Amino acid sequence: MLPKSAQNVQDTLTKSGLEFKVIELSESTRTANEAAETIGCTVGQIVKSLMFQKQESKAPILVLASGVNRVNEKTIGNLLGEKVEKADADFTRKITGFAIGGIPPVGHKHPIETFIDEDLLGYKELWAAAGTPNAVFQLEPKALVTLTQGKVISIK
């Protein structure tokens, strides 16, 4: 039995019509490094779900980044025509329904404009958080784009 947050992600994945299975691990997957070590994959294969907020309009932005990459906020701001800043924990939970450290790329409480790190498309398989610091699911890069309807960009 999955925890409620992870079950919500599983339900969203099931409704997509694609076959993904959320698994709960005994070790933490809260950070990209912890996740890679626990799963046994490279850090680059970890999908980091990072919440940002437009500075003026306060609109949420989700960036799905490869675990090895840092997001250049200026690059994102230039794409949007408005500066962005890292969202705080309260805003993140309010918009996504999930706590930082377990934010999945899908299943959020509210729609979120999403950008996908182009480097993720270079891997055969990816691993993403599934609602808790110990829950993850595996997927292919193409499925990540389909599921999130995200725009593939260079985030660096």
N, C-alpha and C positions, 0 to 999 in steps of 0.2 A: 504494500500500500504506500503510495507516494504522499508526501506532505501536500497540503491544500494548494500552495503556490505552484509546486511542481506539477500537480494534477491539472491545474488550470492551463499550464503550458502544454501538457500532453493532450488535453481536450482541443486546444487551438490547432495543434499539429494534426490530430486525427481529422478534424473538420476540413483541413486543407486538401485532403484526399491523397496526400503523400504519406508514405509509411516511415515514421520516425518513432523511436522509442526513447522516452526519458528514462535515464537510469540514475540511481542514487548511489554515490560512492562513499566509502567509509572515511576517506581523507578529504580535506578541504580543496575546493576548486575556486576559491574566492578571488585569487589573483591569476593572471595568465601563467606565471611561473609555477604556482602550486598546481594549477589545472594540468599543465603539460606533464609535470612530474607524476601526478596521480594517474593520469590517463595513459601515459607512456607514448606521447607524441611530441612533436617539436612545438616550441612556444609560438611559432608563426602560424600554426594550425588552429590556435585558439582565437575565437571570435570575441573580442572585447566589446561589450555594449556600453558605450559612453554617452551620457546625457549632457547636452549643452542647452543653453537658453539664449535666444536673441536678446541683446541688451535693451533695445528700445521697445519692441513689441512683446517681449517676454514669451514668445512662442518657443515650444520645445523642439529640439533637434536631436536625433539619435544618430550617432556615428558608430558603425560596426567596423572595428579596426583589427588588423592582424595583431596578435599578441606581442610581436616584436617591434611594432611601430608606435611612434608618438603622434598624436593628432596635432597638426599645425592649425591653431584656432584662427589665425589670420587667413589661411587658405579657405577655410570654411566660410568665414565672414565675407571674403571677397566673392565667393560663389553666390552667397545669399544677398549681397548688397547691404549687409548690416553686421556690425560686430557681434560676436558670440562670446559667451563665457561659460565655464564649467558650471553645471547646475548643482545645487546643493542637495543633500540627502532628502530633505522634506519635499522639495519640488519634484525630485526624481520619483519618490514613492507616490506622490499625488498623481502624477501623469502616467506612470507605468503600472503602478500597483505592486511594485517589487522594490526590495531594499537593494542598495548598492552592494555588489559582491555576488548577486544572483540574477541580475537583470538579463532576461532573454531577449533575443532579437524580435520576438513575436509575442502576442497575447497581452498586449498592454491595455489599460483601462481606456485610454484615449488615443486617437490616431496621431502618429508622430511622423513628421518629415524625416526620411531616413537616407543616409549616405553610407555607401559600402566601400571600404578600402579596396582598391583594385588589386593589391597584393594578395588578397584572399583568393582571387580567382586562379592563382598559380598553384594551388594545392589540389590534390585529388579528393581529400576528405578534410572536413573541418569539425571542430567541437565548439558548441555554444552552451552558455549557462541556461538553466531551465527553471529559474525561479527561486532557488535556494543556493547557499554556498557549497552544497554537495551534489546538486543535481545538474546533469548535462545531457545533451543529445548530440548525435553525430549526423552530419549532413554533407551533401556535395555543394560546392560553391554556386552552381547554377540554381539549386533549390533555394539557397539563401536569397538570391536575387528575386526569384519567383515568389517566395513566401512573404518577403518584406516589401516588395515593390520599390526597393531602394534604388537610388541612383549611384552607379559605380563611378568613383572619382579617385584621384590621387590625393591622399590626405596629408602627405609629407610636405 
